[in-house]
Structures are given as C-alpha cells and as structure tokens.
C-alpha cells in the first residue's frame, strides 16, 4: 500500500513538472478600427497576422491563438504553427482575414519548454486600394 502511494505521488510530481515547462508569450491588445477611421485612403477591411520565429538550435512545439476583448478566442483563417514543432531558424504564421470592428485583439503563443529562443510579433493590417498596409505592430513578450 505504501509503495502504491509513493508511486502515485511520483507520478503526480512528474506530471506537474511536465506541465510547468510550458511558457506563454502574448502581445498587448491592439484596437481594431472602423473603415471610416482610416486616414490616408479607403480601408476595405482589417486583417491580423502573428509571426513566430525559432532562433534556437532545436525544434520548439508552438501553439498560436488569437483573442478578442481579453479572452474570447478568434479562429485563425490560416496557420502553420500548431501542427508540428517549429524547426530551428524557421518562422510560422497565423492569420485572420477579417477582424471585427471596434474590439481589441491579441496573439498568444504557448511554447513547449522555454520561450528563450522564440521571437514573435503581431500585426494589424488594412486592406486598401494599394494592397495590405501594416497599421499596428507589436512584439510578443
């Protein structure tokens, strides 16, 4: 009975050590606009992009998500970050094709292990008559 209790305790400690090794970096909340708020031309829509780069020497498991208004998850229109570990020297991206008006949105990246070798940024882009234009950009911390 004592050995079973000791085994259960060891399993709990091991499981908590694995969970504790995940790191999360997040962007500040960026406000979205109305099309009429854009100065410098016609704004047809706003989109979002979150870039994550592995500057380390080993692959890193990454899970990228977008959020609206401090907690409501937004579905990505495209992402190539969450399926497989991010190889060294590579960048992945998550995109949203149509951001809601008059909200704030942010990007979060959960890394399996340390975030020491991960660099990430978020962009809000406007779709204009001249193509995409970066309206706001911030680094994830």
PyMOL CGO cylinders between C-alpha atoms (Angstrom):
from pymol import cmd
from pymol.cgo import CYLINDER

trace = [
    CYLINDER, 0.00, 0.00, 0.00, 2.85, 2.40, 0.88, 0.3, 1, 1, 1, 1, 1, 1,
    CYLINDER, 2.85, 2.40, 0.88, 4.63, 1.67, -2.39, 0.3, 1, 1, 1, 1, 1, 1,
    CYLINDER, 4.63, 1.67, -2.39, 1.41, 2.35, -4.33, 0.3, 1, 1, 1, 1, 1, 1,
    CYLINDER, 1.41, 2.35, -4.33, 1.02, 5.72, -2.59, 0.3, 1, 1, 1, 1, 1, 1,
    CYLINDER, 1.02, 5.72, -2.59, 4.66, 6.57, -3.27, 0.3, 1, 1, 1, 1, 1, 1,
    CYLINDER, 4.66, 6.57, -3.27, 4.23, 5.61, -6.93, 0.3, 1, 1, 1, 1, 1, 1,
    CYLINDER, 4.23, 5.61, -6.93, 1.12, 7.80, -7.23, 0.3, 1, 1, 1, 1, 1, 1,
    CYLINDER, 1.12, 7.80, -7.23, 2.95, 10.73, -5.63, 0.3, 1, 1, 1, 1, 1, 1,
    CYLINDER, 2.95, 10.73, -5.63, 5.88, 10.32, -8.00, 0.3, 1, 1, 1, 1, 1, 1,
    CYLINDER, 5.88, 10.32, -8.00, 3.52, 10.23, -11.00, 0.3, 1, 1, 1, 1, 1, 1,
    CYLINDER, 3.52, 10.23, -11.00, 1.83, 13.48, -9.84, 0.3, 1, 1, 1, 1, 1, 1,
    CYLINDER, 1.83, 13.48, -9.84, 5.20, 15.22, -9.39, 0.3, 1, 1, 1, 1, 1, 1,
    CYLINDER, 5.20, 15.22, -9.39, 6.37, 14.09, -12.83, 0.3, 1, 1, 1, 1, 1, 1,
    CYLINDER, 6.37, 14.09, -12.83, 3.14, 15.26, -14.47, 0.3, 1, 1, 1, 1, 1, 1,
    CYLINDER, 3.14, 15.26, -14.47, 3.32, 18.67, -12.78, 0.3, 1, 1, 1, 1, 1, 1,
    CYLINDER, 3.32, 18.67, -12.78, 6.94, 19.08, -13.87, 0.3, 1, 1, 1, 1, 1, 1,
    CYLINDER, 6.94, 19.08, -13.87, 5.94, 18.47, -17.49, 0.3, 1, 1, 1, 1, 1, 1,
    CYLINDER, 5.94, 18.47, -17.49, 3.09, 20.99, -17.30, 0.3, 1, 1, 1, 1, 1, 1,
    CYLINDER, 3.09, 20.99, -17.30, 5.32, 23.57, -15.62, 0.3, 1, 1, 1, 1, 1, 1,
    CYLINDER, 5.32, 23.57, -15.62, 7.73, 23.60, -18.56, 0.3, 1, 1, 1, 1, 1, 1,
    CYLINDER, 7.73, 23.60, -18.56, 5.34, 25.35, -20.96, 0.3, 1, 1, 1, 1, 1, 1,
    CYLINDER, 5.34, 25.35, -20.96, 5.88, 29.08, -21.48, 0.3, 1, 1, 1, 1, 1, 1,
    CYLINDER, 5.88, 29.08, -21.48, 3.41, 31.58, -22.91, 0.3, 1, 1, 1, 1, 1, 1,
    CYLINDER, 3.41, 31.58, -22.91, 4.21, 34.88, -24.59, 0.3, 1, 1, 1, 1, 1, 1,
    CYLINDER, 4.21, 34.88, -24.59, 1.47, 37.33, -25.53, 0.3, 1, 1, 1, 1, 1, 1,
    CYLINDER, 1.47, 37.33, -25.53, 1.02, 40.57, -27.39, 0.3, 1, 1, 1, 1, 1, 1,
    CYLINDER, 1.02, 40.57, -27.39, -0.59, 43.66, -25.97, 0.3, 1, 1, 1, 1, 1, 1,
    CYLINDER, -0.59, 43.66, -25.97, -4.20, 44.18, -27.05, 0.3, 1, 1, 1, 1, 1, 1,
    CYLINDER, -4.20, 44.18, -27.05, -4.42, 46.09, -30.34, 0.3, 1, 1, 1, 1, 1, 1,
    CYLINDER, -4.42, 46.09, -30.34, -7.58, 48.07, -31.15, 0.3, 1, 1, 1, 1, 1, 1,
    CYLINDER, -7.58, 48.07, -31.15, -9.34, 47.40, -34.44, 0.3, 1, 1, 1, 1, 1, 1,
    CYLINDER, -9.34, 47.40, -34.44, -10.83, 50.20, -36.50, 0.3, 1, 1, 1, 1, 1, 1,
    CYLINDER, -10.83, 50.20, -36.50, -13.90, 51.13, -38.46, 0.3, 1, 1, 1, 1, 1, 1,
    CYLINDER, -13.90, 51.13, -38.46, -13.29, 51.62, -42.16, 0.3, 1, 1, 1, 1, 1, 1,
    CYLINDER, -13.29, 51.62, -42.16, -14.18, 55.29, -41.69, 0.3, 1, 1, 1, 1, 1, 1,
    CYLINDER, -14.18, 55.29, -41.69, -11.42, 55.71, -39.06, 0.3, 1, 1, 1, 1, 1, 1,
    CYLINDER, -11.42, 55.71, -39.06, -8.60, 55.08, -41.51, 0.3, 1, 1, 1, 1, 1, 1,
    CYLINDER, -8.60, 55.08, -41.51, -6.67, 58.13, -42.62, 0.3, 1, 1, 1, 1, 1, 1,
    CYLINDER, -6.67, 58.13, -42.62, -4.82, 58.09, -45.90, 0.3, 1, 1, 1, 1, 1, 1,
    CYLINDER, -4.82, 58.09, -45.90, -7.21, 56.28, -48.21, 0.3, 1, 1, 1, 1, 1, 1,
    CYLINDER, -7.21, 56.28, -48.21, -10.05, 53.82, -48.35, 0.3, 1, 1, 1, 1, 1, 1,
    CYLINDER, -10.05, 53.82, -48.35, -9.85, 50.93, -45.92, 0.3, 1, 1, 1, 1, 1, 1,
    CYLINDER, -9.85, 50.93, -45.92, -11.87, 47.92, -47.02, 0.3, 1, 1, 1, 1, 1, 1,
    CYLINDER, -11.87, 47.92, -47.02, -11.11, 45.56, -44.15, 0.3, 1, 1, 1, 1, 1, 1,
    CYLINDER, -11.11, 45.56, -44.15, -8.59, 44.79, -41.40, 0.3, 1, 1, 1, 1, 1, 1,
    CYLINDER, -8.59, 44.79, -41.40, -6.66, 41.56, -41.03, 0.3, 1, 1, 1, 1, 1, 1,
    CYLINDER, -6.66, 41.56, -41.03, -4.31, 40.18, -38.39, 0.3, 1, 1, 1, 1, 1, 1,
    CYLINDER, -4.31, 40.18, -38.39, -1.05, 38.26, -38.51, 0.3, 1, 1, 1, 1, 1, 1,
    CYLINDER, -1.05, 38.26, -38.51, 1.01, 36.64, -35.77, 0.3, 1, 1, 1, 1, 1, 1,
    CYLINDER, 1.01, 36.64, -35.77, 4.56, 35.56, -36.68, 0.3, 1, 1, 1, 1, 1, 1,
    CYLINDER, 4.56, 35.56, -36.68, 6.60, 33.18, -34.50, 0.3, 1, 1, 1, 1, 1, 1,
    CYLINDER, 6.60, 33.18, -34.50, 10.30, 32.50, -35.18, 0.3, 1, 1, 1, 1, 1, 1,
    CYLINDER, 10.30, 32.50, -35.18, 12.54, 29.88, -33.59, 0.3, 1, 1, 1, 1, 1, 1,
    CYLINDER, 12.54, 29.88, -33.59, 16.04, 31.36, -33.24, 0.3, 1, 1, 1, 1, 1, 1,
    CYLINDER, 16.04, 31.36, -33.24, 17.29, 28.35, -31.25, 0.3, 1, 1, 1, 1, 1, 1,
    CYLINDER, 17.29, 28.35, -31.25, 19.09, 25.20, -32.34, 0.3, 1, 1, 1, 1, 1, 1,
    CYLINDER, 19.09, 25.20, -32.34, 16.34, 22.66, -31.54, 0.3, 1, 1, 1, 1, 1, 1,
    CYLINDER, 16.34, 22.66, -31.54, 12.71, 22.34, -32.68, 0.3, 1, 1, 1, 1, 1, 1,
    CYLINDER, 12.71, 22.34, -32.68, 10.08, 24.02, -30.49, 0.3, 1, 1, 1, 1, 1, 1,
    CYLINDER, 10.08, 24.02, -30.49, 6.45, 23.00, -30.08, 0.3, 1, 1, 1, 1, 1, 1,
    CYLINDER, 6.45, 23.00, -30.08, 4.30, 26.10, -30.58, 0.3, 1, 1, 1, 1, 1, 1,
    CYLINDER, 4.30, 26.10, -30.58, 0.55, 26.70, -30.25, 0.3, 1, 1, 1, 1, 1, 1,
    CYLINDER, 0.55, 26.70, -30.25, -0.64, 30.09, -31.52, 0.3, 1, 1, 1, 1, 1, 1,
    CYLINDER, -0.64, 30.09, -31.52, -4.06, 31.61, -30.80, 0.3, 1, 1, 1, 1, 1, 1,
    CYLINDER, -4.06, 31.61, -30.80, -5.81, 34.92, -31.36, 0.3, 1, 1, 1, 1, 1, 1,
    CYLINDER, -5.81, 34.92, -31.36, -8.07, 36.53, -28.77, 0.3, 1, 1, 1, 1, 1, 1,
    CYLINDER, -8.07, 36.53, -28.77, -10.66, 39.29, -28.88, 0.3, 1, 1, 1, 1, 1, 1,
    CYLINDER, -10.66, 39.29, -28.88, -11.56, 41.54, -25.96, 0.3, 1, 1, 1, 1, 1, 1,
    CYLINDER, -11.56, 41.54, -25.96, -9.23, 39.89, -23.44, 0.3, 1, 1, 1, 1, 1, 1,
    CYLINDER, -9.23, 39.89, -23.44, -10.24, 36.25, -23.63, 0.3, 1, 1, 1, 1, 1, 1,
    CYLINDER, -10.24, 36.25, -23.63, -12.69, 35.36, -26.41, 0.3, 1, 1, 1, 1, 1, 1,
    CYLINDER, -12.69, 35.36, -26.41, -10.76, 33.16, -28.85, 0.3, 1, 1, 1, 1, 1, 1,
    CYLINDER, -10.76, 33.16, -28.85, -10.84, 34.15, -32.54, 0.3, 1, 1, 1, 1, 1, 1,
    CYLINDER, -10.84, 34.15, -32.54, -10.50, 31.43, -35.16, 0.3, 1, 1, 1, 1, 1, 1,
    CYLINDER, -10.50, 31.43, -35.16, -7.49, 31.70, -37.45, 0.3, 1, 1, 1, 1, 1, 1,
    CYLINDER, -7.49, 31.70, -37.45, -8.16, 31.83, -41.18, 0.3, 1, 1, 1, 1, 1, 1,
    CYLINDER, -8.16, 31.83, -41.18, -4.79, 30.14, -41.75, 0.3, 1, 1, 1, 1, 1, 1,
    CYLINDER, -4.79, 30.14, -41.75, -1.99, 28.93, -39.53, 0.3, 1, 1, 1, 1, 1, 1,
    CYLINDER, -1.99, 28.93, -39.53, 1.04, 26.68, -39.96, 0.3, 1, 1, 1, 1, 1, 1,
    CYLINDER, 1.04, 26.68, -39.96, 2.29, 26.81, -36.35, 0.3, 1, 1, 1, 1, 1, 1,
    CYLINDER, 2.29, 26.81, -36.35, 0.26, 24.29, -34.39, 0.3, 1, 1, 1, 1, 1, 1,
    CYLINDER, 0.26, 24.29, -34.39, 0.64, 21.01, -36.33, 0.3, 1, 1, 1, 1, 1, 1,
    CYLINDER, 0.64, 21.01, -36.33, 4.32, 20.18, -35.80, 0.3, 1, 1, 1, 1, 1, 1,
    CYLINDER, 4.32, 20.18, -35.80, 7.32, 21.51, -33.87, 0.3, 1, 1, 1, 1, 1, 1,
    CYLINDER, 7.32, 21.51, -33.87, 8.83, 24.67, -35.37, 0.3, 1, 1, 1, 1, 1, 1,
    CYLINDER, 8.83, 24.67, -35.37, 12.29, 23.81, -36.75, 0.3, 1, 1, 1, 1, 1, 1,
    CYLINDER, 12.29, 23.81, -36.75, 15.33, 25.93, -35.85, 0.3, 1, 1, 1, 1, 1, 1,
    CYLINDER, 15.33, 25.93, -35.85, 15.66, 29.09, -37.95, 0.3, 1, 1, 1, 1, 1, 1,
    CYLINDER, 15.66, 29.09, -37.95, 12.08, 28.86, -39.25, 0.3, 1, 1, 1, 1, 1, 1,
    CYLINDER, 12.08, 28.86, -39.25, 9.07, 31.15, -38.92, 0.3, 1, 1, 1, 1, 1, 1,
    CYLINDER, 9.07, 31.15, -38.92, 5.42, 30.18, -38.79, 0.3, 1, 1, 1, 1, 1, 1,
    CYLINDER, 5.42, 30.18, -38.79, 2.37, 32.42, -39.15, 0.3, 1, 1, 1, 1, 1, 1,
    CYLINDER, 2.37, 32.42, -39.15, -1.25, 32.57, -38.03, 0.3, 1, 1, 1, 1, 1, 1,
    CYLINDER, -1.25, 32.57, -38.03, -3.62, 34.83, -39.99, 0.3, 1, 1, 1, 1, 1, 1,
    CYLINDER, -3.62, 34.83, -39.99, -7.11, 36.28, -39.58, 0.3, 1, 1, 1, 1, 1, 1,
    CYLINDER, -7.11, 36.28, -39.58, -8.67, 37.52, -42.81, 0.3, 1, 1, 1, 1, 1, 1,
    CYLINDER, -8.67, 37.52, -42.81, -11.42, 39.66, -41.27, 0.3, 1, 1, 1, 1, 1, 1,
    CYLINDER, -11.42, 39.66, -41.27, -11.01, 41.26, -37.85, 0.3, 1, 1, 1, 1, 1, 1,
    CYLINDER, -11.01, 41.26, -37.85, -14.18, 42.50, -36.14, 0.3, 1, 1, 1, 1, 1, 1,
    CYLINDER, -14.18, 42.50, -36.14, -14.62, 46.28, -35.90, 0.3, 1, 1, 1, 1, 1, 1,
    CYLINDER, -14.62, 46.28, -35.90, -14.31, 48.14, -32.58, 0.3, 1, 1, 1, 1, 1, 1,
    CYLINDER, -14.31, 48.14, -32.58, -12.68, 45.42, -30.49, 0.3, 1, 1, 1, 1, 1, 1,
    CYLINDER, -12.68, 45.42, -30.49, -9.17, 44.71, -29.26, 0.3, 1, 1, 1, 1, 1, 1,
    CYLINDER, -9.17, 44.71, -29.26, -7.33, 41.61, -30.39, 0.3, 1, 1, 1, 1, 1, 1,
    CYLINDER, -7.33, 41.61, -30.39, -4.14, 39.92, -29.32, 0.3, 1, 1, 1, 1, 1, 1,
    CYLINDER, -4.14, 39.92, -29.32, -1.97, 36.93, -30.11, 0.3, 1, 1, 1, 1, 1, 1,
    CYLINDER, -1.97, 36.93, -30.11, -0.65, 34.33, -27.69, 0.3, 1, 1, 1, 1, 1, 1,
    CYLINDER, -0.65, 34.33, -27.69, 1.98, 31.65, -28.31, 0.3, 1, 1, 1, 1, 1, 1,
    CYLINDER, 1.98, 31.65, -28.31, 2.38, 28.74, -25.91, 0.3, 1, 1, 1, 1, 1, 1,
    CYLINDER, 2.38, 28.74, -25.91, 5.75, 27.08, -26.24, 0.3, 1, 1, 1, 1, 1, 1,
    CYLINDER, 5.75, 27.08, -26.24, 6.52, 23.55, -25.07, 0.3, 1, 1, 1, 1, 1, 1,
    CYLINDER, 6.52, 23.55, -25.07, 9.56, 24.33, -22.96, 0.3, 1, 1, 1, 1, 1, 1,
    CYLINDER, 9.56, 24.33, -22.96, 11.35, 27.64, -22.69, 0.3, 1, 1, 1, 1, 1, 1,
    CYLINDER, 11.35, 27.64, -22.69, 10.45, 30.74, -24.72, 0.3, 1, 1, 1, 1, 1, 1,
    CYLINDER, 10.45, 30.74, -24.72, 14.09, 31.91, -24.60, 0.3, 1, 1, 1, 1, 1, 1,
    CYLINDER, 14.09, 31.91, -24.60, 14.69, 31.18, -28.29, 0.3, 1, 1, 1, 1, 1, 1,
    CYLINDER, 14.69, 31.18, -28.29, 11.30, 32.28, -29.59, 0.3, 1, 1, 1, 1, 1, 1,
    CYLINDER, 11.30, 32.28, -29.59, 10.65, 35.69, -31.15, 0.3, 1, 1, 1, 1, 1, 1,
    CYLINDER, 10.65, 35.69, -31.15, 7.14, 36.70, -32.13, 0.3, 1, 1, 1, 1, 1, 1,
    CYLINDER, 7.14, 36.70, -32.13, 5.19, 39.70, -33.38, 0.3, 1, 1, 1, 1, 1, 1,
    CYLINDER, 5.19, 39.70, -33.38, 1.63, 40.66, -34.18, 0.3, 1, 1, 1, 1, 1, 1,
    CYLINDER, 1.63, 40.66, -34.18, 0.41, 42.93, -36.97, 0.3, 1, 1, 1, 1, 1, 1,
    CYLINDER, 0.41, 42.93, -36.97, -2.89, 44.56, -37.78, 0.3, 1, 1, 1, 1, 1, 1,
    CYLINDER, -2.89, 44.56, -37.78, -3.13, 45.23, -41.48, 0.3, 1, 1, 1, 1, 1, 1,
    CYLINDER, -3.13, 45.23, -41.48, -5.53, 47.29, -43.53, 0.3, 1, 1, 1, 1, 1, 1,
    CYLINDER, -5.53, 47.29, -43.53, -6.68, 46.15, -46.93, 0.3, 1, 1, 1, 1, 1, 1,
    CYLINDER, -6.68, 46.15, -46.93, -6.53, 49.27, -49.10, 0.3, 1, 1, 1, 1, 1, 1,
    CYLINDER, -6.53, 49.27, -49.10, -6.79, 50.03, -52.81, 0.3, 1, 1, 1, 1, 1, 1,
    CYLINDER, -6.79, 50.03, -52.81, -2.97, 49.70, -52.87, 0.3, 1, 1, 1, 1, 1, 1,
    CYLINDER, -2.97, 49.70, -52.87, -2.87, 46.32, -51.09, 0.3, 1, 1, 1, 1, 1, 1,
    CYLINDER, -2.87, 46.32, -51.09, -2.05, 45.42, -47.49, 0.3, 1, 1, 1, 1, 1, 1,
    CYLINDER, -2.05, 45.42, -47.49, -0.73, 48.14, -45.21, 0.3, 1, 1, 1, 1, 1, 1,
    CYLINDER, -0.73, 48.14, -45.21, 0.57, 47.47, -41.68, 0.3, 1, 1, 1, 1, 1, 1,
    CYLINDER, 0.57, 47.47, -41.68, -1.40, 49.71, -39.32, 0.3, 1, 1, 1, 1, 1, 1,
    CYLINDER, -1.40, 49.71, -39.32, -0.08, 48.48, -35.93, 0.3, 1, 1, 1, 1, 1, 1,
    CYLINDER, -0.08, 48.48, -35.93, 2.66, 46.05, -34.91, 0.3, 1, 1, 1, 1, 1, 1,
    CYLINDER, 2.66, 46.05, -34.91, 3.95, 44.83, -31.53, 0.3, 1, 1, 1, 1, 1, 1,
    CYLINDER, 3.95, 44.83, -31.53, 6.27, 42.15, -30.18, 0.3, 1, 1, 1, 1, 1, 1,
    CYLINDER, 6.27, 42.15, -30.18, 5.01, 39.32, -28.00, 0.3, 1, 1, 1, 1, 1, 1,
    CYLINDER, 5.01, 39.32, -28.00, 6.54, 39.13, -24.53, 0.3, 1, 1, 1, 1, 1, 1,
]
cmd.load_cgo(trace, "trace")
